[in-house]
Amino acid sequence: MPTSSFTQVSSVVPCPVVESLDAILPEEPLLMMGAGPVPIPAAVAKANTIVINHLGGAMVKVIGQVKTMARYVFQTNSKWVLGVAGPGSAAMEMAISNLAWEGTRVLSIRNGFFSGRMAEMGRRVGARVSTLDVDDRSVASLDQVADAIRRERPEIVTVVQGETSNTIWNHHLKGIAALAKAAGALVIVDAVCTLSTMPLEMDAWGIDAVITGGQKGLSSIPGVSLIAFSDAAWARVKARTAPNAHWCLDASLAENFWHNAGYHYTAPVSGVLALHEALRLVCAETLEKRFARHLKCSLALQEGIKALGLKLYAPEACRLNSVVGIEVPAGLSPADICGHISRHHQVEISGSFGLPIVRIGQMGEQCREHNLFRTLHALGRTMVGLGVPMDLPAGVAALEKSLSGSVRAAA
Ligand SMILES: *Cc1c(COP(=O)(O)O)cnc(C)c1O
């Protein structure tokens, strides 16, 4: 009988019973204070609910404005700004896979997990990758970089501005770019966590490709990213003979959508609209004020954490302000702390790929004074709850003093 055979076929994979999102998600949203994704402003959230024609006139206008605003945020006059459907790592892969191929000499300055990822991507496209391995809790000196460039004669140098994994800031970035340029190499910079949180001047520093994600400094949603190529980098993209094996990440194909109002793949329109709003808010604030806000908030948080009685992981000279690393007290694991603070205080913070630290982000909307007080209080109470004595009043007082004191005056 047709009905019974139909029943039999459809029962091979029975219709699943699942929970609704209301049942899965907490009633009160968690405060996202980890290493990303970060909280998004209401305008970004609203834009992310909208779907429009990806090839219509409104989209063309939006794309034009996204590029204009991105040029300001990257501090570049280069025409070659593009969006990427994908995480920050997709933008990274777009930079690497378009500029490097079989036999390309790549020097990767490896400070940790994310800068190591650029080296790995280089190997995967067949490049001859050498790494300058940097000791934990330190940065490559300009002498070390100059030596490595002399030795390896790279065509491309990759470097991360802020190594989110171990919270190290490559504060010699401008000098590294100058050394690479003097040696005729192109420079690719991972600015995923740092863009719009601290100065990065693509043109003035001579950087050839900058990548960023949406969900960190820009306070947009994860999954739509940005990349900018210099004219020299774009010339290399156009001069290559073998096509990029990554069709979706092929910059020449992406040019169709991002510069010629044509089709490459269906753009994540809602995410692009969200990114537009995030960039618009950066422009409304201005970079100067945004950098000052990030610096003030991060330094105050660091003061508060130290006054609680905890130790910061990175030495001051190369400490990243965009993500603050905190040493985990003996007897605890990062997971103990992250789990407790999430369950009891509805605050999310991060561990870090096996390092004995927890990390609190200071990117975009995370850098708001009310978020700092809630997070520091939750961190202190979490430690006490886990049996580690803390001076909670001293921590909160140090946070307030820093926010209302000399740093505020200077900002
Ligand atoms: C988060 C991050 C990445 C990876 O971004 P995804 O969006 O997770 O792919 C790369 N580099 C740095 C410095 C980061 O902070």
PDBQT file of the ligand as one rigid body, heavy atoms in Angstrom, charges set to zero:
ROOT
HETATM    1  C1  LIG A 501      40.061  36.204  16.803  1.00  0.00    +0.000 C 
HETATM    2  C2  LIG A 501      41.313  36.366  16.056  1.00  0.00    +0.000 A 
HETATM    3  C3  LIG A 501      41.542  35.696  14.851  1.00  0.00    +0.000 A 
HETATM    4  C4  LIG A 501      40.562  34.716  14.278  1.00  0.00    +0.000 C 
HETATM    5  O1  LIG A 501      39.338  35.305  14.007  1.00  0.00    +0.000 OA
HETATM    6  P1  LIG A 501      38.104  34.330  13.680  1.00  0.00    +0.000 P 
HETATM    7  O2  LIG A 501      36.988  35.296  13.406  1.00  0.00    +0.000 OA
HETATM    8  O3  LIG A 501      37.902  33.488  14.891  1.00  0.00    +0.000 OA
HETATM    9  O4  LIG A 501      38.490  33.531  12.511  1.00  0.00    +0.000 OA
HETATM   10  C5  LIG A 501      42.728  35.918  14.190  1.00  0.00    +0.000 A 
HETATM   11  N1  LIG A 501      43.637  36.743  14.684  1.00  0.00    +0.000 NA
HETATM   12  C6  LIG A 501      43.464  37.409  15.843  1.00  0.00    +0.000 A 
HETATM   13  C7  LIG A 501      44.543  38.324  16.320  1.00  0.00    +0.000 C 
HETATM   14  C8  LIG A 501      42.300  37.233  16.563  1.00  0.00    +0.000 A 
HETATM   15  O5  LIG A 501      42.131  37.894  17.707  1.00  0.00    +0.000 OA
ENDROOT
TORSDOF 0
